[in-house]
Amino acid sequence: MRLKGRFGHVEVKELLEIIDQVRLIDVRQDDEWSAGHIDGAVHIPLDKVSSERHVMNADQPVVTVCRTGVRSEAAADLLCETGIDAQSLDGGLRAWVAAGRTLVDSAEGEGSVLEEGGEPDSMPPEFLQLQGNLVEVAYGLQERFGNRAPTDAEARTFMREWLQKKGTSEQDIEKILDDDV
């Protein structure tokens, strides 16, 4: 999957290709887990990841999951520091649901993403996908350029590469990157 020692991100599409080869660790709180989680995931809240890392096999890569990817990123970083090959699900469960994937609740029924304030996510899937894409672009820009602002040319090159990776046609990429639009 990647080199040990530095956590990374995995997109939903990539996770689906390797899901049988990794250990999914959901790092959200109990009420969030109960509302909905990926079938087959293991629940270890973020504040217990360090003390519960013994349940993870050092030879099996881990993908950490939370609602948006922020807590799971912290968990993946922590696990990598202890020698476990860990990545965070880009965009979290919001991205999972936006990609048309399902969740199960604690009673094995249809689950949902519990939002801050305790309400299930009621955002339409297309908005969830957009949000996931924006988070992915923001992380990608920060990873590539750090805390400096990219030049216009660098930002355009980054967006072209990102759109190509997403399978966007060259014609659509040109429309998106056209300054006159």
URBEL-V411745 format. One record per residue. N is the residue number from 1. RES is the residue in one small letter. PSI is psi in degrees with one decimal (999 if undefined). BURIAL is # if it has 9 or more other ideal C-beta (glycine too) atoms within 8 Angstrom, else .. Layout:
N | RES | PSI | BURIAL
N | RES | PSI | BURIAL
This chain:
1 | m | -49.6 | .
2 | r | -179.7 | .
3 | l | 143.7 | .
4 | k | 160.6 | .
5 | g | -20.7 | .
6 | r | 121.5 | .
7 | f | 159.5 | #
8 | g | -169.0 | .
9 | h | 148.3 | #
10 | v | 135.3 | #
11 | e | 162.4 | #
12 | v | -47.1 | #
13 | k | -43.0 | .
14 | e | -40.3 | .
15 | l | -40.8 | #
16 | l | -29.9 | .
17 | e | -25.6 | .
18 | i | 8.0 | #
19 | i | -30.5 | #
20 | d | -8.2 | .
21 | q | -3.8 | .
22 | v | 164.4 | #
23 | r | 118.7 | #
24 | l | 124.1 | #
25 | i | 115.7 | #
26 | d | 119.0 | #
27 | v | 14.4 | #
28 | r | 174.0 | #
29 | q | 165.5 | .
30 | d | -45.0 | .
31 | d | -34.2 | .
32 | e | -44.1 | #
33 | w | -46.7 | #
34 | s | -35.4 | .
35 | a | -34.6 | #
36 | g | 135.8 | #
37 | h | 166.6 | #
38 | i | 129.2 | #
39 | d | 128.8 | .
40 | g | -10.1 | .
41 | a | 158.7 | #
42 | v | 137.3 | .
43 | h | 115.0 | #
44 | i | 101.6 | #
45 | p | 149.7 | #
46 | l | -42.1 | #
47 | d | -6.9 | .
48 | k | -1.9 | .
49 | v | -44.3 | #
50 | s | -45.1 | .
51 | s | -18.3 | .
52 | e | 9.2 | .
53 | r | -14.1 | #
54 | h | -19.1 | .
55 | v | -5.2 | .
56 | m | 136.6 | #
57 | n | 124.5 | .
58 | a | -20.9 | .
59 | d | -8.3 | .
60 | q | 122.2 | #
61 | p | 151.5 | #
62 | v | 140.7 | #
63 | v | 120.6 | #
64 | t | 148.9 | #
65 | v | 140.3 | #
66 | c | -162.7 | #
67 | r | -48.1 | #
68 | t | -12.2 | #
69 | g | -8.6 | #
70 | v | -52.5 | .
71 | r | -37.9 | #
72 | s | -30.0 | #
73 | e | -43.3 | #
74 | a | -40.5 | #
75 | a | -43.0 | #
76 | a | -41.5 | #
77 | d | -46.0 | #
78 | l | -44.7 | #
79 | l | -39.9 | #
80 | c | -36.7 | #
81 | e | -23.5 | .
82 | t | 8.5 | .
83 | g | 6.6 | .
84 | i | 133.2 | #
85 | d | 105.9 | #
86 | a | 143.6 | #
87 | q | 160.9 | #
88 | s | 140.2 | #
89 | l | 116.1 | #
90 | d | 123.3 | #
91 | g | -4.1 | #
92 | g | -154.6 | #
93 | l | -24.2 | #
94 | r | -44.2 | #
95 | a | -37.5 | #
96 | w | -50.1 | #
97 | v | -39.2 | #
98 | a | -27.2 | #
99 | a | 6.2 | #
100 | g | 11.1 | .
101 | r | 154.7 | #
102 | t | 163.7 | .
103 | l | 157.0 | #
104 | v | 148.0 | #
105 | d | -177.7 | #
106 | s | -18.0 | .
107 | a | 12.6 | .
108 | e | 20.0 | .
109 | g | -169.2 | .
110 | e | 126.2 | .
111 | g | 171.3 | #
112 | s | 164.7 | #
113 | v | 120.2 | #
114 | l | 122.9 | #
115 | e | 169.5 | #
116 | e | 138.3 | .
117 | g | -1.7 | .
118 | g | 8.4 | .
119 | e | 139.5 | .
120 | p | 149.8 | #
121 | d | 125.3 | #
122 | s | 12.5 | .
123 | m | 137.0 | .
124 | p | 147.9 | .
125 | p | -37.0 | #
126 | e | -32.6 | .
127 | f | -37.2 | .
128 | l | -41.1 | #
129 | q | -44.5 | #
130 | l | -44.5 | .
131 | q | -43.9 | #
132 | g | -41.4 | #
133 | n | -42.1 | #
134 | l | -41.8 | .
135 | v | -43.7 | #
136 | e | -43.6 | #
137 | v | -43.2 | #
138 | a | -45.9 | .
139 | y | -41.7 | #
140 | g | -43.0 | #
141 | l | -42.8 | #
142 | q | -39.6 | #
143 | e | -41.9 | .
144 | r | -40.8 | .
145 | f | -1.7 | #
146 | g | -137.0 | .
147 | n | 3.1 | .
148 | r | 149.1 | .
149 | a | 131.5 | .
150 | p | 154.8 | #
151 | t | 167.4 | .
152 | d | -43.4 | .
153 | a | -42.3 | .
154 | e | -42.0 | #
155 | a | -41.2 | #
156 | r | -42.2 | #
157 | t | -44.0 | .
158 | f | -48.8 | #
159 | m | -38.9 | #
160 | r | -47.7 | #
161 | e | -42.0 | .
162 | w | -44.8 | #
163 | l | -38.2 | #
164 | q | -42.9 | #
165 | k | -32.0 | .
166 | k | -5.3 | .
167 | g | 17.6 | .
168 | t | 137.2 | .
169 | s | 154.1 | .
170 | e | -37.4 | .
171 | q | -44.9 | .
172 | d | -36.3 | #
173 | i | -44.4 | #
174 | e | -41.0 | .
175 | k | -43.8 | .
176 | i | -42.5 | #
177 | l | -2.2 | #
178 | d | 122.4 | .
179 | d | -22.7 | .
180 | d | -7.5 | .
181 | v | 999 | .
